[in-house]
Amino acid sequence: MRPTELVRTVSALLGTRRPLYLWGPPGIGKSTLIRQVAVAEQLTLVDIRATLLDPVDLRGLPRLDGGAVSWCPPSFLPQAGRGILFLDELAQAPPLVQSACLQLTLDRRLGEYELPSDWTIIAASNRNEDRAGTHRLISPLLNRFIHLDLEPSLEDWQAWAVTKGIVPEVRAFLNFRPNLLFGFDPSLQSRAFPTPRSWEFVSAAMSQVPRDLLHSVVIGCVGDGPAAEFTSFLRLFQQLPNIDDALQHPDTTPIPHDPATLYALVGALVERCRTDHSPLPQFVRYASRLPEEFGMVAIRDALSIQPSLAALPAVQDWIRNAREQGLFLRP
């Protein structure tokens, strides 16, 4: 299930109050997607890292109440309101912690504690085949969840990245080399490998690290091979047509022919659309001269950060034609 599908599915299932379990490889964005659902649905999110718990942490501490012993539940368990209780990295937790979660998941209780009715339990972890330190989940616990599998999607990641300020060089490179969005191979036991999360690290590093040191930092984020390709791709940005000229003279500025350069150009053009004073009609005129697939990416991503583009007649015509051809994939 791709990220946008998973977000829709989780949102739809919240009303059932059934526990949900998200499975996916490391760095794919499981935790981020749950936070996204919580924000969209205006829910409180309580994020519990199961790997940091001891069994007694969930049950709480005993106290003597008259002649009987009662239990004081931990303060991080919700007492009221509406929200998501997120048990992250549950499969990485030892079996005794998993057993402590069993009653909470099955009965929505832990001893004398009861989970409020408007809260949903969601768990997430890596898969056993990822060799990421997971324990085998006890079967009674597995059977309490609705299980959902998450897989990476370049289109979904690009839609997220363009609104979150991921630098155009990274977005353009992954358009050019989509297979490098995610490249985790558990058999290689690499320290660094490309994932949606590690490319976000690269984006953050680019604004802080001097260019002569950047290659080593990118290796530390995504590994040797992807870092070498990305560093080579960065050189294309130095050879792009002048973006100011392209926007001032959209009908005459030359269009490059090399696909890698075109992806780099699209990333740089879309970035100019972030400012309130960007010349949007000129952007559309220049983008419409690009080869069809590159024009589609440019206008689609620009619409994500400048919805006012949709009011331009040229864009409305473009959207209509693209939809008729099955090219425009997002509303």
Backbone torsions as a table, in degrees:
resi	resn	phi	psi	omega
1	MET	NA	127.3	179.7
2	ARG	-76.3	162.0	-172.6
3	PRO	-55.4	-45.2	-178.9
4	THR	-63.9	-36.8	177.6
5	GLU	-67.3	-39.3	-179.4
6	LEU	-65.9	-41.6	178.5
7	VAL	-60.2	-44.4	179.1
8	ARG	-64.1	-40.4	-178.1
9	THR	-66.8	-45.9	179.7
10	VAL	-62.0	-43.8	179.6
11	SER	-60.1	-40.2	-179.5
12	ALA	-69.1	-33.6	-176.5
13	LEU	-84.0	-11.1	-179.5
14	LEU	-56.8	-36.9	-177.8
15	GLY	-66.8	-19.8	179.8
16	THR	-78.9	-18.8	-176.0
17	ARG	62.2	15.4	176.8
18	ARG	-79.8	139.6	177.3
19	PRO	-63.9	140.8	-179.2
20	LEU	-118.2	148.5	179.1
21	TYR	-130.0	122.1	178.3
22	LEU	-99.8	127.4	177.9
23	TRP	-116.3	140.7	176.6
24	GLY	-179.7	161.3	-178.8
25	PRO	-70.1	169.0	-178.1
26	PRO	-62.4	144.2	171.6
27	GLY	77.0	9.3	-173.9
28	ILE	-86.3	-15.7	174.6
29	GLY	107.1	27.1	-178.8
30	LYS	-61.8	-48.9	-178.8
31	SER	-64.8	-39.8	179.8
32	THR	-61.3	-40.5	-178.9
33	LEU	-66.3	-36.7	178.0
34	ILE	-67.3	-39.8	175.4
35	ARG	-62.2	-38.1	179.1
36	GLN	-62.8	-42.4	178.3
37	VAL	-63.2	-44.0	-178.4
38	ALA	-60.6	-43.0	179.4
39	VAL	-65.5	-46.4	-177.1
40	ALA	-63.0	-36.3	-177.4
41	GLU	-93.7	3.3	-180.0
42	GLN	56.1	50.3	-179.9
43	LEU	-112.9	149.2	171.5
44	THR	-74.1	138.4	178.7
45	LEU	-114.9	122.4	171.7
46	VAL	-108.8	111.6	-175.0
47	ASP	-99.8	112.0	-179.4
48	ILE	-111.7	118.3	176.3
49	ARG	-83.6	106.1	-173.7
50	ALA	-63.1	-28.5	-178.4
51	THR	-67.8	-18.8	-178.3
52	LEU	-93.9	2.0	-174.5
53	LEU	-99.0	149.0	161.8
54	ASP	-101.2	156.6	-178.8
55	PRO	-52.8	-37.5	-177.4
56	VAL	-69.9	-20.4	-178.0
57	ASP	-63.6	-33.7	179.7
58	LEU	-80.7	-41.3	-177.9
59	ARG	-69.5	-32.5	-178.2
60	GLY	96.1	-170.3	-177.0
61	LEU	-106.8	144.1	179.0
62	PRO	-78.7	152.1	173.1
63	ARG	-141.5	150.4	180.0
64	LEU	-87.2	119.5	-177.9
65	ASP	-120.7	95.7	-173.3
66	GLY	69.1	-122.0	178.3
67	GLY	-101.1	7.9	-177.9
68	ALA	-123.1	161.7	177.1
69	VAL	-102.5	128.7	173.4
70	SER	-119.8	169.5	-175.0
71	TRP	-115.5	137.2	177.0
72	CYS	-95.9	109.0	-178.1
73	PRO	-67.2	151.3	179.4
74	PRO	-65.1	150.5	-175.0
75	SER	-68.4	-19.8	-177.3
76	PHE	-78.2	-10.9	176.6
77	LEU	-80.1	133.7	-174.6
78	PRO	-67.2	147.7	-179.2
79	GLN	-112.1	-20.4	-176.8
80	ALA	-161.4	-179.5	175.8
81	GLY	82.6	-162.8	-179.1
82	ARG	-124.8	138.2	-179.7
83	GLY	-179.4	-171.0	178.7
84	ILE	-121.0	126.3	171.9
85	LEU	-96.6	108.3	-170.2
86	PHE	-103.3	112.4	178.4
87	LEU	-95.9	88.7	-175.8
88	ASP	-82.5	147.5	177.6
89	GLU	58.8	38.5	-176.0
90	LEU	-65.0	-39.7	-179.2
91	ALA	-69.9	-18.4	176.3
92	GLN	-82.6	-10.9	-179.1
93	ALA	-78.1	148.0	178.4
94	PRO	-64.6	157.6	-175.1
95	PRO	-55.6	-34.6	-180.0
96	LEU	-64.6	-35.1	176.4
97	VAL	-70.0	-40.5	176.5
98	GLN	-58.4	-41.7	179.3
99	SER	-63.3	-36.4	178.4
100	ALA	-65.8	-29.4	179.1
101	CYS	-78.7	-16.3	-174.2
102	LEU	-61.9	-49.6	-179.3
103	GLN	-65.2	-38.9	179.3
104	LEU	-61.5	-40.7	-178.3
105	THR	-74.8	-41.2	-175.6
106	LEU	-76.5	-52.3	-172.7
107	ASP	-103.5	-3.9	-175.5
108	ARG	58.8	31.1	179.9
109	ARG	-138.7	156.5	169.4
110	LEU	-140.1	101.0	-174.7
111	GLY	60.4	-117.6	-179.2
112	GLU	-91.2	-5.0	179.2
113	TYR	-84.3	141.7	176.1
114	GLU	-129.3	129.0	178.6
115	LEU	-68.9	130.4	178.9
116	PRO	-56.2	150.5	-171.5
117	SER	-64.2	-26.6	-176.5
118	ASP	-94.6	24.8	177.4
119	TRP	-114.6	142.2	178.0
120	THR	-116.9	137.3	177.2
121	ILE	-91.6	126.4	174.8
122	ILE	-128.1	131.6	176.4
123	ALA	-115.7	160.7	177.9
124	ALA	-154.2	151.1	174.3
125	SER	-170.7	169.8	172.7
126	ASN	-72.4	165.4	-179.5
127	ARG	-87.5	159.7	178.3
128	ASN	-58.9	-38.3	-177.4
129	GLU	-70.4	-11.1	177.8
130	ASP	-78.6	-11.3	179.5
131	ARG	52.9	45.2	-176.0
132	ALA	-108.0	37.5	176.0
133	GLY	75.8	26.4	-178.8
134	THR	-84.3	148.0	169.9
135	HIS	-98.4	155.2	175.2
136	ARG	-70.0	124.9	179.3
137	LEU	-67.9	138.6	178.3
138	ILE	-65.9	138.7	-171.5
139	SER	-57.9	-42.5	178.8
140	PRO	-59.4	-31.8	179.0
141	LEU	-73.6	-41.1	179.3
142	LEU	-57.1	-39.5	-174.1
143	ASN	-74.4	-5.0	-179.4
144	ARG	-88.7	-10.6	-171.6
145	PHE	-109.4	155.7	160.9
146	ILE	-90.4	121.4	-172.0
147	HIS	-97.9	130.9	-179.7
148	LEU	-127.1	131.7	-179.5
149	ASP	-103.4	131.2	-178.0
150	LEU	-106.3	135.2	175.7
151	GLU	-129.2	153.4	-177.7
152	PRO	-71.2	152.2	176.7
153	SER	-141.4	120.5	179.6
154	LEU	-62.9	-42.2	-177.9
155	GLU	-62.2	-44.1	178.9
156	ASP	-64.8	-41.0	-179.6
157	TRP	-64.9	-41.6	179.4
158	GLN	-63.5	-40.0	178.4
159	ALA	-62.1	-38.9	177.1
160	TRP	-71.1	-44.2	-172.9
161	ALA	-64.7	-38.2	-175.6
162	VAL	-69.2	-25.7	178.5
163	THR	-90.6	-15.2	-177.6
164	LYS	-101.0	6.1	175.3
165	GLY	79.0	19.8	172.9
166	ILE	-61.9	132.2	-170.5
167	VAL	-61.1	148.2	-175.9
168	PRO	-61.5	-29.5	179.4
169	GLU	-61.7	-42.4	179.9
170	VAL	-68.7	-45.2	179.8
171	ARG	-61.1	-44.1	-178.6
172	ALA	-65.5	-41.9	-178.9
173	PHE	-61.8	-41.5	-178.2
174	LEU	-74.1	-25.5	169.0
175	ASN	-65.1	-38.3	-179.6
176	PHE	-74.2	-38.4	-178.0
177	ARG	-125.6	69.8	-174.1
178	PRO	-61.4	-26.5	-179.6
179	ASN	-67.2	-14.9	-179.2
180	LEU	-92.7	3.7	173.2
181	LEU	-60.9	-40.4	-179.9
182	PHE	-140.3	124.4	-177.6
183	GLY	-142.7	48.0	-177.5
184	PHE	-86.4	124.8	176.2
185	ASP	-127.1	104.6	-175.0
186	PRO	-61.8	-23.4	-178.6
187	SER	-71.2	-22.6	-178.3
188	LEU	-82.8	-21.2	179.7
189	GLN	52.2	42.8	-179.8
190	SER	-74.9	147.1	176.6
191	ARG	-72.8	-37.2	-178.2
192	ALA	-129.5	139.7	-179.4
193	PHE	-154.7	155.5	-175.6
194	PRO	-75.0	129.1	173.9
195	THR	-145.0	163.9	173.5
196	PRO	-52.7	-37.0	179.9
197	ARG	-68.4	-43.4	-176.6
198	SER	-72.4	-28.3	174.4
199	TRP	-69.6	-29.6	173.0
200	GLU	-64.8	-36.9	175.3
201	PHE	-61.9	-41.9	179.0
202	VAL	-60.8	-44.2	179.9
203	SER	-59.1	-44.7	179.9
204	ALA	-65.3	-37.7	-178.1
205	ALA	-67.4	-30.7	-173.7
206	MET	-65.1	-25.8	179.5
207	SER	-88.7	-4.8	-175.2
208	GLN	-119.9	-29.3	-171.2
209	VAL	-97.7	131.3	174.7
210	PRO	-56.1	146.5	-174.7
211	ARG	-60.6	-31.6	-178.5
212	ASP	-72.3	-14.4	178.3
213	LEU	-107.2	-6.3	-170.4
214	LEU	-64.4	-39.6	-175.6
215	HIS	-57.4	-44.3	-179.9
216	SER	-63.4	-37.5	179.5
217	VAL	-68.7	-40.5	179.1
218	VAL	-64.2	-38.2	174.7
219	ILE	-57.2	-42.2	179.7
220	GLY	-67.7	-18.5	178.9
221	CYS	-91.9	-47.1	-169.8
222	VAL	-124.6	-2.0	179.3
223	GLY	97.8	168.2	-172.0
224	ASP	-63.6	-54.6	-174.9
225	GLY	-60.2	-55.2	177.8
226	PRO	-58.9	-36.1	179.8
227	ALA	-65.0	-40.9	179.1
228	ALA	-63.0	-42.9	179.2
229	GLU	-65.8	-42.1	-178.3
230	PHE	-65.3	-42.9	179.8
231	THR	-62.2	-39.9	176.5
232	SER	-64.6	-38.3	-179.6
233	PHE	-64.8	-33.7	-179.4
234	LEU	-60.0	-29.5	-179.7
235	ARG	-64.2	-25.3	179.1
236	LEU	-64.7	-30.9	-178.9
237	PHE	-64.7	-22.8	177.7
238	GLN	-80.9	-10.5	-177.2
239	GLN	-111.8	6.9	-177.5
240	LEU	-71.8	154.7	169.1
241	PRO	-57.0	149.3	178.5
242	ASN	-61.6	120.6	-174.8
243	ILE	-66.0	-36.8	177.1
244	ASP	-62.1	-41.6	177.5
245	ASP	-63.4	-40.8	-179.5
246	ALA	-61.4	-38.0	-178.3
247	LEU	-82.6	-24.9	175.9
248	GLN	-82.5	-31.0	-178.7
249	HIS	-130.6	66.2	-172.7
250	PRO	-65.7	-20.9	-176.6
251	ASP	-89.1	-13.6	-173.9
252	THR	-123.1	-16.9	179.7
253	THR	-63.5	132.0	-176.6
254	PRO	-61.6	151.7	176.9
255	ILE	-107.1	124.1	177.2
256	PRO	-68.2	162.8	-177.5
257	HIS	-111.3	-24.0	-178.3
258	ASP	-70.1	129.2	-177.9
259	PRO	-57.2	-41.8	-179.3
260	ALA	-61.9	-42.4	179.2
261	THR	-66.2	-37.0	178.7
262	LEU	-64.4	-41.6	177.1
263	TYR	-62.9	-41.4	177.9
264	ALA	-63.1	-40.9	179.7
265	LEU	-63.0	-44.1	179.5
266	VAL	-59.8	-44.0	179.0
267	GLY	-60.2	-42.5	-179.6
268	ALA	-68.4	-38.9	179.7
269	LEU	-64.4	-46.7	-178.0
270	VAL	-61.8	-36.3	-179.0
271	GLU	-61.0	-33.2	179.4
272	ARG	-67.7	-19.5	-178.9
273	CYS	-76.0	-6.1	-179.0
274	ARG	-70.7	-28.9	-175.9
275	THR	-79.4	149.4	-179.9
276	ASP	-67.6	-20.5	-176.3
277	HIS	-104.8	16.9	-179.7
278	SER	-68.7	142.1	-178.2
279	PRO	-79.7	84.0	-172.8
280	LEU	-63.2	-42.6	178.9
281	PRO	-60.5	-39.8	178.3
282	GLN	-66.2	-37.9	176.5
283	PHE	-58.4	-45.3	-178.8
284	VAL	-64.2	-40.6	-179.5
285	ARG	-63.8	-41.4	178.8
286	TYR	-70.8	-42.3	-179.7
287	ALA	-61.9	-34.3	-179.0
288	SER	-69.2	-16.5	177.7
289	ARG	-86.1	-14.0	179.4
290	LEU	-70.3	157.7	171.4
291	PRO	-51.8	148.0	-166.4
292	GLU	-51.7	-48.2	-176.2
293	GLU	-66.3	-31.5	-180.0
294	PHE	-77.2	-36.9	174.7
295	GLY	-62.7	-37.3	178.0
296	MET	-61.4	-47.9	-179.6
297	VAL	-62.1	-43.6	-177.3
298	ALA	-61.8	-49.6	-176.4
299	ILE	-72.1	-39.3	178.2
300	ARG	-59.6	-48.0	-178.8
301	ASP	-69.6	-36.7	178.2
302	ALA	-63.8	-37.4	177.8
303	LEU	-63.1	-29.2	-179.7
304	SER	-65.8	-31.1	-177.3
305	ILE	-109.3	-13.9	176.9
306	GLN	-135.1	76.1	-179.2
307	PRO	-57.1	-22.5	179.7
308	SER	-62.5	-17.8	175.8
309	LEU	-56.5	-32.2	-175.9
310	ALA	-64.4	-17.4	179.4
311	ALA	-78.5	-15.1	-178.8
312	LEU	-74.6	131.4	-179.9
313	PRO	-55.0	-38.6	-179.2
314	ALA	-62.9	-37.4	178.9
315	VAL	-71.8	-39.8	177.5
316	GLN	-60.6	-41.1	176.3
317	ASP	-64.4	-41.4	-178.8
318	TRP	-63.9	-45.3	179.6
319	ILE	-61.4	-43.0	-179.2
320	ARG	-62.8	-45.2	-179.9
321	ASN	-66.7	-39.9	-178.5
322	ALA	-66.7	-39.1	178.8
323	ARG	-66.1	-38.1	178.4
324	GLU	-62.3	-30.5	178.7
325	GLN	-92.4	1.2	-179.7
326	GLY	73.6	24.8	-175.8
327	LEU	-96.2	-33.2	-174.2
328	PHE	-87.8	106.7	-167.4
329	LEU	-92.6	-19.7	-177.8
330	ARG	-121.4	139.9	179.0
331	PRO	-67.9	NA	NA
